[in-house]
């Protein structure tokens, strides 16, 4: 028997299910750098770099532990084709892997094993608190799929922020209403920056390769400071918990020009590459809460993102694929504006958010949901183009987490499968939560005309178009009530101006 153990670029955990019980006499690990993975969406240079550098560092860890390894660098083949070649050359009879984080790779590996008549052992990814089977069981008797119910289930099961009587500490499950404050009018003040990491020789080699191989890809390599090793990821976690977490909670939704990270953890890349385990992240936060008396609302808000939302969207992804990838509830068909790739727009909120994304490969959840996502929905952009953009442009984007967030949250493209309303807002929300509107040529309070904020115009146009559906939903009825206060003449002018904007999205 000859077993090949496939380790993908987002499975860099020495304790992963695939590497368990490895037998050095019969088993061999294979890792593949496939250029197809950088090209099937037009990936940000920093995203390519973080994957390749982390993979090469992890390969060194395997070698140090004397684990047999074949590492294929800079292959022009797809992962499937490179793997086929290795399986045949090595006369492998068994293929072992951890379940991939992308449906297309899962299908490709299963198809290859069938083609070559191999024994495939695709193991459950126990990096997560909740297995796919457990999530399906949880869903089975639910009339609605809502995060809040799942989050409570996870808190109870894993006894996170629960008292001795199995009740939530603080007497309530959710403190979200305390975590939505904007920065003061004077700005965020001094922010303890995330821990930055100097590039070593491995990363320098990768940076040079990416610059040479992908010169036309979006994004910059000049600001690459991401953790690419287990030790660096642990240091980043420690720094966040001790230096940044205390101020994270109330300002997690706030935005400010040239403030790309705010007080956010910036741990998503390390979690999604499996350099960090969510259990140790939550353990570290709980320890700081108990030792340092941190604000409960801050701690609960952060933990909800990890044990709640992150686990929830992963369960939804495997529950609803592959149909999720084609969801288009509103039948939107417009092309993504070119400036999503350049930031070259007059709208200051989009210019700053996309600018920092091109610079760092990062934007926080409100920038993704309520700036770039909100505009894409209001502008009636084809969901698949929007999803491809998010998957390409963010360093932490892996399809299991990216697609449900875009299709379900940002675009309502699956018709409310796990959300109770579309997340749309006018320029007034942007003004309230940021300073983006200062000196912007567009005015958030103006609904139509040359000075009108395109987000505001498209927001009211969207409400007019979907008035009946919004009026029937108790969570959106207030929006249509506000719409009824606008005269018929002004509503017609809004629609006329919206048509002009939608006719040439690249011009705004």
C-alpha positions in Angstrom: 0.0 0.0 0.0 1.2 3.5 -1.0 -0.6 6.5 0.5 -0.3 10.0 -0.7 -1.5 12.7 1.7 -2.5 15.9 0.0 -2.1 19.1 2.0 -3.7 22.2 0.4 -2.6 25.8 0.9 -5.3 26.5 3.4 -4.6 23.4 5.6 -1.3 24.4 7.2 -1.8 22.6 10.5 0.6 20.0 11.7 -2.2 18.5 13.7 -4.7 18.4 10.8 -6.9 15.3 10.2 -5.0 14.4 7.1 -1.6 14.2 8.9 -2.9 12.1 11.8 -1.3 8.7 12.2 1.1 9.2 9.3 3.4 6.2 8.6 6.7 7.4 7.2 7.4 3.9 5.8 4.4 4.0 3.4 3.0 7.5 3.4 4.2 10.6 1.6 2.8 14.2 1.9 2.3 16.2 -1.3 1.9 19.9 -1.6 1.3 21.7 -4.9 1.8 25.3 -5.9 -0.6 25.6 -8.8 -0.6 28.8 -10.8 -4.2 28.0 -11.7 -5.1 28.8 -8.1 -3.9 32.4 -8.6 -5.5 32.8 -12.0 -9.0 31.3 -11.9 -9.9 34.5 -10.2 -7.7 37.6 -10.8 -6.0 37.3 -7.4 -4.4 40.1 -5.4 -0.6 39.9 -5.4 -0.6 39.9 -1.6 -3.1 37.0 -1.5 -0.9 34.9 -3.8 2.1 35.8 -1.7 0.6 34.9 1.7 -0.5 31.5 0.4 2.8 30.6 -1.2 5.0 31.9 1.6 2.9 30.1 4.3 3.0 26.9 2.2 6.8 27.0 1.9 7.2 27.7 5.6 4.9 24.8 6.4 6.9 22.5 4.1 10.0 23.4 6.2 8.1 22.3 9.3 7.2 19.0 7.8 10.8 18.4 6.7 12.1 19.3 10.2 9.8 16.6 11.6 11.2 14.1 9.0 7.8 13.7 7.3 8.3 12.5 3.7 7.3 15.3 1.4 7.1 16.0 -2.3 6.7 19.8 -2.7 5.9 21.0 -6.3 6.8 24.6 -6.8 5.4 27.0 -9.4 3.5 24.4 -11.4 1.6 25.3 -14.5 -0.8 22.4 -14.0 -4.0 22.5 -12.0 -3.9 20.8 -8.6 -5.9 18.0 -10.1 -3.5 17.4 -13.0 -0.4 17.8 -10.9 -1.8 15.4 -8.3 -2.8 12.9 -11.0 0.8 12.9 -12.3 2.2 12.3 -8.8 -0.3 9.5 -8.0 0.6 7.7 -11.2 4.4 8.2 -10.9 4.4 6.9 -7.3 2.0 4.1 -8.0 -0.2 5.3 -5.1 -3.1 3.1 -4.1 -4.6 5.5 -1.5 -5.2 9.2 -1.4 -5.8 10.9 2.0 -6.8 14.6 2.4 -8.8 16.9 4.7 -12.0 18.1 3.1 -11.2 21.2 1.0 -12.6 24.6 1.7 -13.7 25.0 -1.9 -16.4 22.9 -3.5 -14.7 22.8 -6.9 -11.5 21.2 -5.3 -13.6 18.7 -3.4 -15.3 17.6 -6.6 -12.0 17.6 -8.6 -10.3 15.3 -6.0 -13.3 13.0 -5.8 -13.4 12.8 -9.6 -9.7 12.1 -9.8 -9.9 9.2 -7.3 -12.8 7.7 -9.2 -10.9 8.1 -12.5 -7.8 6.3 -11.1 -9.7 3.8 -9.1 -8.0 5.0 -5.9 -9.2 4.5 -2.3 -10.0 8.1 -1.3 -10.1 9.0 2.4 -11.4 12.6 2.6 -11.4 13.3 6.3 -13.6 15.8 8.2 -11.9 19.1 8.9 -11.8 19.1 12.7 -10.3 22.6 12.8 -13.9 23.8 13.2 -16.1 23.5 16.3 -19.0 22.2 14.2 -18.7 19.4 11.6 -20.8 19.5 8.4 -22.7 16.5 9.6 -23.5 18.2 12.9 -24.6 21.3 11.1 -27.0 19.3 8.9 -28.4 17.7 12.0 -28.9 21.1 13.6 -30.6 22.4 10.5 -33.0 19.4 10.1 -35.8 20.7 12.3 -35.4 24.4 11.7 -38.0 26.5 9.9 -35.5 29.4 9.6 -31.7 29.4 9.5 -30.6 32.2 11.7 -27.2 32.8 13.2 -28.6 33.8 16.6 -30.1 30.3 17.3 -27.0 28.5 16.1 -24.8 30.8 18.1 -26.7 30.0 21.3 -26.5 26.3 20.5 -22.7 26.6 20.1 -22.3 28.7 23.3 -24.2 26.1 25.3 -22.5 23.0 23.8 -19.0 24.4 24.3 -19.8 26.3 27.5 -18.4 29.6 26.2 -19.4 32.7 28.3 -21.9 30.6 30.3 -22.4 30.6 34.0 -22.7 27.6 36.3 -26.5 27.4 35.6 -25.9 27.2 31.9 -27.1 30.7 31.4 -25.3 33.4 29.4 -22.9 35.5 31.5 -24.3 39.0 31.8 -27.9 37.8 31.5 -28.2 38.1 27.7 -26.7 36.4 24.6 -25.9 39.4 22.5 -24.5 42.8 23.2 -24.4 43.9 19.5 -26.2 47.2 20.3 -23.2 48.3 22.3 -20.7 47.5 19.5 -21.9 49.8 16.7 -20.5 53.2 17.6 -18.7 55.5 15.1 -15.4 57.2 16.0 -15.8 60.7 17.5 -15.8 63.7 15.2 -12.2 64.1 16.0 -11.3 60.7 14.7 -10.2 57.4 16.2 -7.2 58.9 18.0 -4.1 56.8 18.6 -4.6 53.1 17.6 -2.2 50.4 18.6 -1.4 48.9 15.2 -1.5 45.2 14.4 1.8 43.3 14.8 3.8 43.5 11.5 6.3 40.9 10.5 9.5 41.4 8.6 9.9 39.3 5.5 12.5 36.5 5.7 14.3 34.9 2.8 11.5 32.5 1.9 9.0 35.4 1.7 11.5 37.5 -0.2 11.8 34.8 -2.8 8.0 34.5 -3.1 7.6 38.3 -3.4 10.1 38.3 -6.3 8.3 35.4 -8.0 4.9 37.0 -7.7 6.1 40.3 -8.9 7.7 38.6 -11.9 4.9 36.1 -12.7 1.8 38.2 -12.0 2.7 41.8 -12.9 -0.8 42.6 -14.2 -2.6 41.3 -11.2 -4.3 43.8 -8.8 -2.8 45.1 -5.6 0.5 46.0 -4.1 3.4 44.0 -2.6 4.9 47.1 -0.9 3.1 46.6 2.4 3.3 42.9 2.9 3.6 42.3 6.7 1.2 39.4 7.2 2.0 36.4 9.5 3.0 33.4 7.4 4.2 30.9 10.1 2.6 29.3 13.1 4.9 31.2 15.5 4.0 34.5 13.8 0.3 33.8 14.0 0.6 33.0 17.7 2.5 36.3 18.2 -0.2 38.2 16.3 -2.9 36.6 18.5 -1.1 37.5 21.7 -0.6 41.1 20.5 -4.3 41.5 19.5 -5.6 40.2 22.8 -3.2 42.3 24.9 -3.0 45.5 22.9 -6.1 45.8 20.7 -9.0 43.7 22.0 -9.9 46.1 24.8 -10.8 48.8 22.2 -12.2 46.5 19.6 -15.9 46.2 20.7 -17.6 49.5 20.5 -15.7 50.6 17.3 -15.9 47.4 15.3 -18.3 49.0 12.8 -16.5 52.4 12.6 -14.7 53.6 9.5 -12.2 56.4 8.9 -10.1 57.5 6.0 -6.6 55.9 5.9 -7.4 53.8 8.9 -7.4 50.3 7.3 -7.3 48.1 10.3 -9.0 50.1 13.1 -9.0 47.9 16.2 -9.8 44.7 14.3 -7.9 41.5 15.1 -6.5 40.8 11.5 -6.4 37.1 12.5 -8.7 35.9 9.7 -5.8 35.0 7.4 -4.1 32.9 10.1 -7.4 31.2 11.0 -8.3 30.5 7.4 -4.8 29.1 6.6 -5.1 27.0 9.7 -2.0 28.5 11.3 -4.3 29.3 14.3 -7.1 27.1 15.7 -10.3 28.9 16.7 -10.3 27.1 20.0 -7.0 28.7 21.0 -8.2 32.1 19.8 -11.3 31.9 21.9 -9.3 30.5 24.8 -6.9 33.4 24.7 -9.8 35.9 24.6 -11.6 34.2 27.5 -8.4 34.1 29.5 -7.9 37.9 29.0 -11.5 38.5 29.9 -11.1 36.7 33.2 -7.6 38.1 34.1 -8.0 41.7 32.9 -11.7 42.4 33.4 -12.3 43.3 29.8 -15.7 44.7 28.8 -18.2 41.8 28.3 -19.8 43.4 25.2 -16.4 43.6 23.5 -15.5 40.0 24.4 -18.9 38.6 23.4 -18.9 40.5 20.1 -15.6 39.1 19.1 -16.4 35.5 20.2 -19.7 35.7 18.3 -17.7 36.3 15.1 -15.6 33.2 15.7 -17.8 30.5 17.3 -21.0 32.0 15.8 -20.7 33.5 12.3 -17.5 31.8 11.1 -18.9 28.3 12.0 -22.4 29.2 10.7 -21.4 30.3 7.2 -19.1 27.3 6.8 -22.1 25.0 7.6 -24.3 26.9 5.2 -21.7 26.7 2.4 -21.5 22.9 2.4 -25.3 22.7 2.9 -26.1 24.8 -0.1 -23.4 24.2 -2.6 -23.2 24.0 -5.5 -26.4 25.9 -6.2 -25.3 28.8 -3.9 -22.7 29.8 -6.4 -25.4 30.5 -9.0 -27.9 32.3 -6.8 -29.3 35.5 -8.2 -32.6 36.3 -6.4 -33.0 39.7 -8.0 -31.8 38.6 -11.5 -29.2 41.3 -11.5 -27.0 41.3 -14.6 -24.9 44.5 -14.6 -21.1 44.3 -15.0 -18.9 45.1 -12.0 -17.5 48.6 -12.4 -13.9 48.7 -13.5 -13.0 50.9 -10.6 -13.5 48.0 -8.2 -10.1 46.9 -9.4 -8.5 50.4 -9.3 -10.3 52.6 -6.7 -10.5 55.2 -9.4 -13.9 56.7 -8.5 -15.1 60.0 -7.2 -16.9 58.4 -4.3 -14.6 58.8 -1.3 -16.0 55.8 0.6 -15.3 53.5 -2.3 -12.0 55.1 -3.2 -10.7 54.7 0.4 -12.1 51.2 0.9 -10.8 49.9 -2.4 -7.6 51.8 -2.1 -6.7 50.2 1.2 -7.8 46.8 -0.2 -5.4 47.2 -3.1 -2.7 48.3 -0.7 -3.2 45.6 2.0 -5.6 43.0 0.7 -7.8 43.8 3.6 -11.0 45.7 4.6 -13.0 45.0 7.7 -16.5 43.5 7.7 -18.5 46.7 7.6 -16.4 48.1 4.7 -17.0 44.8 2.8 -20.8 44.6 3.7 -21.9 48.2 3.8 -19.6 50.0 1.3 -18.5 47.6 -1.5 -21.3 45.1 -1.0 -24.0 47.6 -0.5 -23.1 49.5 -3.6 -22.9 46.3 -5.7 -26.4 45.3 -4.6 -27.9 48.7 -5.2 -26.1 48.9 -8.6 -27.7 45.6 -9.6 -24.3 43.9 -10.3 -24.3 40.2 -11.3 -23.6 38.3 -8.1 -21.1 36.0 -9.6 -18.9 38.9 -10.7 -19.1 40.3 -7.2 -18.2 37.0 -5.6 -15.3 36.5 -7.9 -14.0 40.0 -6.9 -14.2 39.3 -3.2 -12.5 35.9 -3.6 -9.7 37.5 -5.7 -9.0 40.7 -3.8 -8.9 39.7 -0.1 -6.0 37.9 1.4 -8.3 35.9 3.8 -10.9 34.9 1.2 -11.5 31.2 0.8 -14.7 30.2 -0.8 -16.4 28.5 2.2 -16.3 31.9 4.0 -16.4 34.3 1.1 -19.3 33.0 -0.9 -22.0 32.8 1.8 -21.0 36.3 3.1 -21.3 37.8 -0.4 -24.3 35.9 -1.7 -26.2 35.7 1.5 -25.3 38.9 3.4 -24.0 41.5 1.0 -26.2 40.8 -2.0 -29.3 38.9 -0.7 -28.8 36.8 -3.8 -30.1 33.7 -2.2 -33.4 35.4 -1.2 -32.9 35.5 2.5 -31.9 31.9 3.0 -30.2 32.8 6.3 -30.9 36.6 6.6 -34.1 38.3 7.3 -33.6 41.3 5.1 -31.3 42.8 2.5 -28.5 44.9 4.1 -28.9 48.1 2.2 -28.3 51.7 3.3 -28.1 55.2 1.9 -25.2 57.6 2.1 -26.6 58.7 5.4 -25.3 55.5 7.0 -21.9 56.0 5.5 -21.8 59.6 6.8 -22.8 58.5 10.3 -20.2 55.7 10.6 -17.2 57.4 8.9 -15.6 60.6 7.7 -15.7 59.4 4.1 -18.3 62.0 3.1 -16.1 65.0 4.2 -14.9 66.8 1.1 -16.6 64.2 -1.2 -18.1 65.8 -4.3 -21.3 63.9 -3.7 -23.6 64.8 -0.8 -25.2 61.9 1.1 -28.4 63.9 1.9 -29.1 64.7 -1.7 -31.2 62.2 -3.5 -30.9 63.1 -7.1 -29.0 65.6 -9.3 -25.3 66.3 -9.9 -24.5 66.6 -6.2 -26.4 63.5 -5.2 -24.5 60.6 -3.6 -24.8 57.7 -6.0 -25.4 55.4 -3.0 -28.3 57.5 -1.8 -29.9 57.7 -5.3 -29.6 54.0 -5.9 -30.8 53.2 -2.4 -34.1 55.1 -2.9 -34.4 53.7 -6.4 -34.0 50.2 -5.0 -36.7 50.8 -2.5 -39.1 52.2 -5.1 -38.4 49.1 -7.3 -38.9 46.6 -4.5 -41.5 48.6 -2.5 -44.0 45.8 -2.1 -41.6 43.2 -0.9 -40.0 45.7 1.6 -43.4 46.8 2.9 -44.3 43.2 3.7 -41.2 42.6 5.8 -41.4 44.0 9.4 -37.7 44.6 9.4 -37.8 46.8 6.3 -41.2 48.4 6.6 -39.7 51.5 8.2 -37.7 52.0 5.0 -40.8 52.1 2.8 -42.5 54.3 5.4 -39.8 56.8 4.9 -40.1 56.4 1.1 -43.8 57.3 1.4 -42.7 60.7 2.7 -41.0 61.5 -0.6 -43.3 63.1 -3.2 -44.2 61.3 -6.4 -42.4 64.0 -8.4 -39.2 63.5 -6.4 -39.5 59.7 -6.6 -39.7 60.1 -10.4 -36.6 62.3 -10.4 -34.8 59.7 -8.3 -35.6 57.0 -10.8 -34.5 59.1 -13.7 -31.2 59.9 -12.0 -30.7 56.3 -11.1 -31.2 55.2 -14.7 -28.4 57.6 -15.7 -26.0 56.2 -13.0 -26.8 52.6 -13.9 -26.3 53.3 -17.6 -22.6 54.1 -16.9 -21.4 52.9 -13.5 -17.8 53.5 -14.5 -18.4 57.2 -14.7 -19.1 57.9 -11.1 
